[in-house]
Amino acid sequence: QDNPPPSHMTIDNFMNKTMLENIDRIFADVNEYIFQKEQVDLNHVYIDGTKISANAGKYSWVWKKSCEKNRIKLFAKITELLENMNTGTALLGVKFDIREEYAIEYLEEILKKYIELVGFDPGKAVHGKGNHKTSEQRLIEKFSEYIERLKKYAERIKICGNERNSYSKTDHDATFMRMKRDHMGNDQLLPGYNIQCAVCDGFIAAFDVYQYASDMDCFQPLMERFQSLYGQYPEYPVADAGYGSYNNYLYCEEHGMEKFMKFTMYEKESKNEKYRNDPYRAVNFPVNESGLPVCPNGKEFHFIYSRPVRGNKYGRTEEYFQCEDCSGCPHKEKCCKCKGNRIVRLNEELTQFHAEVLNNLNSIHGALLRMNRSIQSEGTFGTIKWNRSYIRARRRGIKSLFLEFGMISCGFNLHKFHLKKVALRSAAFISVFLASGAAVFDFSGFVCFSVDFCSFAAVRIFSSICNGFSCPFFFAAVLFFGSFFFFAVSASPSFHRMVARAWVLSYFTAPIFYSVVTAFARFLGLSGSMPRSTEV
């Protein structure tokens, strides 16, 4: 008690400096111990993600597209202002260059040059009511204001980066994304993070925090993190339709992983036979000898152009075909709603991937994996978010949230490991108790069972004769404890333990056996020889 307790700043410094740098190693060490004890299967991985509200203001949004549009409008205003400035400097033989876009450094040089040309002294600038500003002062102040606004837009666009469209003013790492519900039960855009987990046998094997709203963009970095932790890629990554994309299927093909990730139209493709066999779908068009698709009306689709797949790193393209003539087609209303000739987009490799995924997921193995995914991965987030009430981040910044969820994952795995050990001990106790039933078939067990059965039958018969008199309880107790004392004093310690186990079991089974014998005798019409049921 002589040492004072650590302050909150001491704990915060320890978390942000020591723990933040070592949370990866701590998580790996905890999992290494647990996975070795539990023999966790790392080939079957169940993937899911959830969105966590950031510790930021709900209305502190900054939109990248809005900044870009306002910047373009500001460039037009700067051009207009430069034209006015050129009018004043034309007599001096100086003209500033007019451009479509302006760099901030270039505008600062223009402002500096203009102040020198007009001989304006910033120290003599006038402000306030009753003071008349010169035209040069007005131009200089307006130009300075535009430069500051350009700096603000450039800073906001830089914070968003190339992969985000928004961020929060109170947490620059948080991205505005659509949550399932807010505190008022409404769907709206809120600042948050996308947390992804890879679960193996109920344990969190890998996790990560992302700024992407879509799960498709999170699959590949999560698998790379899994590989960095365990030195291998999972053989069976199982995920929902949010992860099934062309790029992710190619990634699985490259790294030797089976495709057990649903795609967008999986449910309709697998359950709706009418949709699956629709003759007007482009993937169901037959191909003629020339390799061209043919519509139900017999018209060929000719190749127009090919376009790279968005976000694809493998150089894959998708082809666009146009029907040769859709005029007067009797299938026009069912085939398409366009005014001209129909244009279709085909990707033969993606179609083959979809067929492979359908075959995998509709097999017995696939059905079991889909069922397990809904139990393990979604159950993990259900425990963390609703049982542990973790629905909002406590810290700000993606690195701090990574530390926060890393500690939560360690605690989740340790608690899961503890529960499995408790369940194993309970199962072992029950199995030992049930295994003691084998002693009934030994000699000692047979004697114990016979004594209990006879004593119970005698009690029932004597009670029937005495019209429910309770004295037979004393007789049964004498038989029970007398015979137990006889075996206890006349047997070895090991035989004594065996007799004790057999006696405990026979004490419960003898009345049941007696009831069964009584019911069977009544069924055979021998009820006169057996006493009827009475309260003992």
C-alpha positions in Angstrom: 0.0 0.0 0.0 3.0 2.3 0.1 3.1 2.5 -3.7 0.4 4.7 -5.2 -1.9 3.1 -7.8 -1.0 3.9 -11.4 -2.7 6.8 -13.0 -4.9 6.6 -16.1 -2.1 8.2 -18.1 0.3 5.4 -17.1 -2.2 2.8 -18.2 -2.9 4.7 -21.4 0.8 5.0 -22.2 1.3 1.3 -21.6 -1.6 0.4 -23.9 -0.6 2.8 -26.7 3.1 2.1 -26.6 3.8 -1.4 -25.3 0.6 -3.3 -26.1 0.0 -1.7 -29.5 3.3 -2.9 -30.7 3.0 -6.4 -29.3 -0.7 -7.3 -29.6 0.0 -9.4 -32.8 2.6 -11.5 -31.0 0.4 -11.9 -27.9 -2.5 -13.0 -30.0 -0.3 -15.5 -31.9 1.2 -16.9 -28.7 -2.3 -17.4 -27.1 -3.6 -19.1 -30.2 -0.5 -21.3 -30.5 -1.0 -22.7 -27.0 -4.8 -23.2 -27.4 -4.7 -24.6 -30.9 -2.0 -27.2 -29.8 -4.1 -28.3 -26.8 -7.4 -28.5 -28.8 -5.9 -29.8 -32.1 -7.7 -27.0 -34.0 -8.3 -27.6 -37.7 -6.9 -24.7 -39.7 -8.0 -26.1 -43.0 -11.7 -25.2 -42.5 -12.1 -21.5 -41.9 -15.4 -19.7 -41.4 -15.3 -16.1 -42.4 -17.6 -13.3 -41.5 -17.5 -9.6 -40.8 -19.4 -6.9 -38.9 -19.5 -3.2 -38.7 -18.7 -1.4 -35.5 -19.7 2.2 -34.8 -16.7 4.4 -34.3 -16.1 6.6 -31.3 -16.9 9.7 -33.4 -19.6 12.2 -34.0 -22.6 11.0 -36.1 -22.8 14.2 -38.1 -19.1 14.9 -38.5 -18.9 13.6 -42.1 -16.6 14.8 -44.9 -17.4 13.6 -48.4 -14.6 13.2 -50.9 -16.8 13.8 -53.9 -18.2 17.0 -52.4 -14.7 18.3 -51.9 -13.7 17.5 -55.5 -16.8 19.2 -56.8 -16.3 22.3 -54.7 -12.6 22.4 -55.7 -13.6 22.5 -59.4 -16.0 25.3 -58.7 -13.3 27.1 -56.8 -10.9 26.8 -59.8 -13.5 28.7 -61.8 -13.7 31.5 -59.2 -9.9 31.7 -59.1 -9.8 32.0 -62.9 -12.3 34.9 -62.8 -10.3 36.6 -60.0 -7.1 36.2 -62.0 -8.7 37.9 -65.0 -9.6 40.9 -62.8 -6.0 41.0 -61.5 -4.6 40.9 -65.1 -6.7 43.9 -65.9 -4.9 45.9 -63.2 -1.4 44.6 -64.1 -1.7 45.0 -67.8 -0.4 48.5 -67.6 2.7 47.1 -65.8 3.3 44.6 -68.6 2.6 41.6 -66.4 0.0 38.9 -67.1 -0.7 35.9 -64.9 -1.3 32.6 -66.7 -4.8 31.2 -66.7 -5.3 27.5 -66.2 -8.0 24.9 -65.7 -6.5 23.7 -62.4 -4.1 25.5 -60.1 -1.5 24.2 -57.7 -1.4 25.9 -54.3 2.3 26.8 -54.6 1.6 28.5 -58.0 -1.2 30.6 -56.5 1.0 31.6 -53.5 3.6 32.8 -56.0 1.0 34.8 -57.9 -0.2 36.4 -54.7 3.3 37.3 -53.6 4.1 38.8 -57.0 0.9 40.8 -57.2 1.5 42.4 -53.8 4.9 43.5 -55.0 3.5 44.9 -58.3 0.7 47.0 -56.7 2.9 48.0 -53.7 0.4 46.9 -51.2 1.5 47.0 -47.5 -0.4 44.3 -45.4 0.3 46.4 -42.3 -1.8 49.3 -43.6 -4.8 47.2 -44.5 -8.0 48.6 -43.1 -10.9 46.7 -41.6 -14.2 47.4 -39.8 -17.1 49.8 -40.3 -16.4 53.1 -41.8 -13.1 52.1 -43.5 -13.1 51.9 -47.2 -11.0 49.0 -48.7 -9.1 49.6 -51.9 -9.7 47.3 -54.9 -6.2 45.8 -54.5 -6.9 44.9 -50.8 -10.2 43.3 -51.8 -8.5 41.2 -54.5 -5.7 40.2 -52.2 -8.1 39.1 -49.3 -10.3 37.2 -51.7 -7.3 35.5 -53.3 -5.9 34.5 -49.9 -9.3 33.1 -48.9 -9.4 31.0 -52.1 -5.9 29.6 -51.3 -7.0 28.6 -47.8 -10.0 26.9 -49.1 -7.9 25.0 -51.7 -5.6 23.9 -48.9 -8.6 22.6 -46.9 -10.0 20.6 -49.8 -6.6 19.2 -50.6 -6.1 18.1 -47.0 -9.5 16.4 -46.9 -9.0 14.6 -50.2 -5.6 13.4 -48.9 -7.1 12.0 -45.7 -9.7 10.1 -47.7 -7.1 8.6 -49.9 -7.8 6.5 -53.0 -9.9 3.8 -51.4 -12.3 5.8 -49.3 -15.1 8.3 -50.1 -15.6 9.8 -46.7 -14.2 10.2 -43.2 -15.2 11.6 -39.8 -13.8 14.9 -38.5 -13.5 13.5 -35.0 -11.9 10.2 -36.1 -10.1 10.5 -39.5 -9.7 6.7 -39.8 -13.4 6.0 -39.5 -15.4 5.7 -42.8 -19.1 6.5 -43.1 -20.9 3.2 -43.9 -24.4 2.0 -43.7 -25.1 0.2 -40.4 -27.9 -2.3 -39.9 -29.5 0.0 -37.4 -28.7 2.9 -35.2 -29.8 3.7 -31.6 -33.2 5.0 -33.0 -33.8 1.8 -35.1 -33.2 3.6 -38.4 -30.8 2.7 -41.2 -28.4 5.6 -41.9 -24.8 6.3 -42.6 -22.6 6.3 -39.5 -18.9 6.4 -39.0 -17.5 3.0 -38.4 -15.1 0.2 -39.1 -15.4 -3.2 -40.8 -14.1 -5.9 -38.5 -13.4 -9.3 -40.1 -12.8 -12.6 -38.3 -11.7 -16.0 -39.5 -13.0 -18.7 -37.1 -11.6 -22.3 -36.7 -13.4 -24.7 -34.4 -15.1 -21.9 -32.5 -11.8 -20.0 -31.9 -10.8 -16.7 -33.6 -7.9 -17.7 -35.7 -7.3 -14.3 -37.4 -8.9 -10.9 -37.3 -8.4 -7.5 -38.8 -9.9 -4.0 -39.0 -10.7 -2.4 -42.3 -12.0 0.9 -43.6 -13.8 -0.7 -46.5 -17.6 -0.9 -46.4 -17.7 -3.9 -48.7 -16.7 -7.4 -47.5 -15.4 -8.3 -51.0 -12.4 -6.0 -50.5 -11.6 -7.6 -47.1 -11.2 -11.2 -48.1 -7.8 -11.1 -49.7 -6.0 -9.1 -47.0 -7.6 -11.3 -44.3 -6.3 -14.4 -46.0 -2.9 -12.9 -46.2 -3.0 -12.1 -42.5 -4.0 -15.7 -41.9 -1.1 -17.0 -43.9 1.4 -14.7 -42.0 0.2 -16.1 -38.7 0.1 -19.8 -39.5 2.3 -20.2 -42.6 -0.5 -21.6 -44.8 -3.7 -20.8 -46.6 -6.9 -22.6 -45.5 -8.1 -25.3 -47.8 -11.8 -24.6 -47.3 -12.6 -20.9 -46.7 -16.3 -20.7 -46.2 -18.1 -17.3 -46.5 -21.4 -15.7 -47.4 -22.5 -14.0 -50.6 -20.7 -10.8 -49.6 -17.3 -12.3 -50.4 -18.1 -14.1 -53.7 -16.5 -12.1 -56.4 -14.5 -12.8 -59.6 -11.3 -11.4 -58.1 -11.7 -13.5 -54.9 -12.4 -16.7 -56.9 -9.2 -16.0 -58.9 -7.3 -15.5 -55.7 -8.5 -18.8 -54.3 -7.5 -20.5 -57.6 -4.0 -19.0 -57.3 -3.4 -20.1 -53.7 -4.9 -23.6 -53.9 -8.1 -22.9 -51.9 -11.4 -24.5 -52.7 -14.3 -22.1 -53.6 -17.0 -22.3 -50.9 -18.0 -18.6 -51.0 -21.5 -17.8 -52.2 -22.0 -15.3 -54.9 -24.7 -12.6 -55.2 -27.5 -14.6 -56.8 -26.6 -17.9 -55.1 -30.0 -18.4 -53.4 -32.0 -17.6 -56.5 -29.6 -19.7 -58.7 -29.9 -22.8 -56.4 -33.5 -22.6 -55.4 -35.4 -21.0 -58.2 -35.5 -23.4 -61.2 -37.3 -20.9 -63.4 -34.6 -18.4 -63.0 -31.8 -20.9 -63.4 -33.2 -22.3 -66.7 -34.4 -18.9 -68.0 -33.7 -19.0 -71.8 -33.3 -15.2 -71.9 -30.4 -15.1 -69.6 -27.1 -14.5 -71.4 -25.3 -17.3 -69.7 -27.9 -19.8 -71.0 -27.6 -18.7 -74.7 -26.3 -21.5 -76.9 -23.0 -21.0 -78.8 -22.9 -21.7 -82.5 -20.0 -23.1 -84.5 -18.4 -19.7 -84.8 -18.3 -19.3 -81.0 -20.9 -16.6 -81.0 -23.9 -16.6 -78.6 -27.4 -17.1 -80.2 -30.6 -15.7 -78.7 -33.9 -17.6 -78.6 -34.9 -16.0 -81.8 -31.9 -17.4 -83.6 -30.0 -14.1 -83.9 -26.2 -14.0 -83.4 -24.5 -11.7 -80.9 -21.4 -10.1 -82.3 -18.4 -9.0 -80.3 -18.2 -5.3 -79.7 -15.3 -4.7 -77.2 -13.7 -6.0 -74.1 -13.1 -4.2 -70.9 -10.8 -4.9 -67.9 -12.5 -6.2 -64.8 -12.7 -3.6 -62.1 -10.1 -4.1 -59.5 -8.6 -7.1 -61.2 -4.9 -7.7 -60.8 -4.6 -10.6 -63.1 -5.3 -8.9 -66.4 -8.7 -10.5 -66.9 -11.3 -8.9 -69.2 -15.0 -9.2 -69.8 -16.5 -9.2 -73.3 -19.5 -7.3 -74.6 -21.7 -8.6 -77.4 -24.6 -7.0 -79.3 -27.4 -8.7 -81.1 -27.4 -8.3 -84.9 -31.0 -7.3 -85.1 -33.7 -7.1 -82.4 -36.3 -5.3 -84.6 -39.6 -7.2 -84.9 -38.5 -9.9 -82.5 -41.4 -11.8 -80.9 -39.4 -12.3 -77.7 -38.5 -8.6 -77.3 -40.7 -8.0 -74.2 -39.3 -11.0 -72.3 -35.7 -10.7 -73.5 -34.9 -7.1 -72.8 -36.3 -3.6 -72.1 -33.8 -1.7 -74.3 -34.9 0.3 -77.3 -32.2 -0.8 -79.7 -30.3 -4.1 -80.1 -29.6 -5.9 -76.9 -26.1 -5.7 -75.5 -24.9 -8.5 -73.1 -21.8 -8.8 -71.0 -20.2 -12.3 -70.8 -17.4 -13.7 -68.7 -17.0 -17.4 -69.4 -14.5 -17.9 -66.6 -16.8 -16.4 -64.0 -19.6 -18.6 -65.2 -17.5 -21.6 -64.7 -16.6 -20.4 -61.2 -20.3 -20.0 -60.4 -21.0 -23.6 -61.6 -18.1 -24.9 -59.4 -19.3 -23.0 -56.4 -22.9 -24.3 -56.8 -21.5 -27.8 -57.0 -19.4 -27.4 -53.9 -22.0 -25.7 -51.7 -24.9 -28.1 -52.7 -22.9 -31.2 -51.9 -23.1 -32.9 -48.5 -19.8 -31.5 -47.4 -20.8 -28.0 -48.6 -24.1 -28.2 -46.7 -22.3 -29.1 -43.5 -19.8 -26.2 -44.0 -22.6 -23.7 -44.6 -24.4 -24.9 -41.4 -21.1 -24.7 -39.4 -20.4 -21.2 -40.7 -23.7 -19.8 -39.5 -23.0 -21.4 -36.1 -19.3 -20.5 -35.6 -18.6 -17.2 -37.4 -21.9 -15.5 -36.8 -22.1 -17.0 -33.3 -18.7 -15.4 -32.5 -20.0 -11.9 -33.4 -23.3 -12.7 -31.6 -21.3 -13.4 -28.4 -19.1 -10.4 -28.7 -21.7 -7.8 -29.7 -24.8 -8.8 -27.8 -23.6 -11.1 -25.0 -20.7 -8.8 -24.2 -22.4 -5.5 -25.4 -19.5 -4.5 -27.7 -21.3 -2.5 -30.4 -19.3 0.7 -30.3 -15.5 1.3 -30.4 -14.0 2.7 -27.2 -10.9 4.1 -28.9 -10.2 6.3 -31.9 -8.0 5.4 -34.8 -7.7 2.2 -36.7 -4.5 1.1 -34.9 -6.1 1.7 -31.5 -9.2 -0.3 -32.6 -7.0 -3.1 -33.8 -5.4 -3.2 -30.3 -8.9 -3.1 -28.7 -10.3 -6.0 -30.8 -7.1 -7.9 -30.4 -7.5 -8.0 -26.7 -11.2 -8.9 -27.1 -10.2 -11.8 -29.4 -7.6 -13.1 -26.9 -10.2 -12.9 -24.1 -12.8 -14.7 -26.3 -10.4 -17.5 -27.1 -9.3 -18.0 -23.5 -12.9 -18.0 -22.3 -13.8 -20.5 -25.0 -10.9 -22.7 -24.0 -12.0 -22.6 -20.3 -15.6 -23.5 -21.2 -14.3 -26.5 -23.2 -12.2 -27.7 -20.3 -15.2 -27.4 -17.9 -17.4 -29.2 -20.3 -14.8 -32.0 -20.7 -14.5 -32.4 -16.9 -18.3 -32.6 -16.6 -18.5 -35.2 -19.4 -15.7 -37.2 -17.8 -17.6 -37.2 -14.4 -20.8 -38.4 -16.1 -19.0 -41.1 -18.1 -17.3 -42.4 -14.9 -20.7 -42.5 -13.2 -22.3 -44.3 -16.1 -19.4 -46.7 -16.5 -19.9 -47.8 -12.9 -23.1 -49.5 -14.2 -20.8 -52.2 -15.5 -20.4 -53.3 -11.9 -24.0 -54.5 -11.8 -23.0 -57.4 -14.0 -20.2 -58.4 -11.5 -20.9 -60.8 -8.7 -21.0 -58.0 -6.1 -23.3 -55.9 -8.2 -25.6 -58.8 -8.7 -25.8 -59.4 -5.0 -26.4 -55.7 -4.3 -29.1 -55.5 -6.9 -30.8 -58.7 -5.6 -30.8 -57.5 -2.1 -32.2 -54.1 -3.1 -34.8 -55.7 -5.3 -35.9 -58.2 -2.7 -36.1 -55.5 0.0 -38.1 -53.2 -2.2 -40.5 -56.0 -3.2 -40.9 -57.0 0.4 -41.6 -53.4 1.4 -44.3 -53.2 -1.4 -45.9 -56.5 -0.4 -45.9 -55.8 3.3 -47.2 -52.3 2.7 -50.0 -53.7 0.6 -50.9 -56.1 3.4 -50.8 -53.4 6.1 -52.8 -51.0 3.9 -50.0 -48.5 3.3 -48.5 -48.7 6.9 -45.1 -47.0 6.9 -43.2 -49.5 9.2 -41.8 -51.4 6.1 -39.5 -48.5 5.6 -37.6 -49.6 8.7 -37.4 -53.1 7.4 -36.0 -51.9 4.1 -33.5 -49.7 5.8 -32.3 -52.7 8.0 -31.9 -54.8 4.9 -30.0 -52.1 3.0 -27.5 -51.1 5.7 -27.1 -54.6 7.0 -26.1 -56.1 3.7 -23.9 -53.0 2.9 -22.1 -53.4 6.2 -21.6 -57.1 5.5 -19.9 -56.4 2.2 -17.9 -53.4 3.5 -16.3 -55.4 6.4 -15.7 -58.6 4.5 -14.1 -57.3 1.3 -10.8 -55.8 0.3 -10.6 -52.0 -0.3 -10.8 -52.3 -4.1 -13.7 -54.7 -3.7 -15.2 -52.3 -1.3 -15.1 -49.4 -3.8 -16.6 -51.7 -6.5 -19.5 -52.7 -4.2 -20.1 -49.1 -3.2 -20.5 -48.1 -6.9 -22.7 -51.0 -7.6 -24.9 -50.3 -4.6 -25.5 -46.7 -5.5 -26.5 -47.7 -9.0 -28.7 -50.6 -7.9 -30.4 -48.4 -5.3 -31.9 -46.4 -8.2 -32.4 -49.3 -10.7 -34.1 -51.8 -8.4 -37.3 -49.8 -8.0 -37.5 -49.2 -11.7 -36.9 -52.9 -12.5 -39.6 -53.8 -10.0 -42.1 -51.4 -11.7 -41.3 -52.9 -15.1 -41.8 -56.5 -13.8 -45.1 -55.5 -12.1 -46.4 -53.9 -15.3 -45.4 -56.9 -17.4 -47.1 -59.3 -14.9 -50.3 -57.2 -15.2 -50.1 -57.3 -18.9 -49.9 -61.2 -18.8 -52.9 -61.3 -16.5 -50.9 -62.3 -13.4 -51.8 -59.1 -11.5 -53.3 -61.2 -8.7 -49.9 -62.5 -7.7 -48.3 -59.1 -7.5 -49.3 -56.2 -5.1 -50.9 -53.2 -6.6 -49.2 -49.8 -6.6 -49.5 -48.1 -3.3 -47.9 -45.1 -1.8 -44.8 -46.1 0.1 
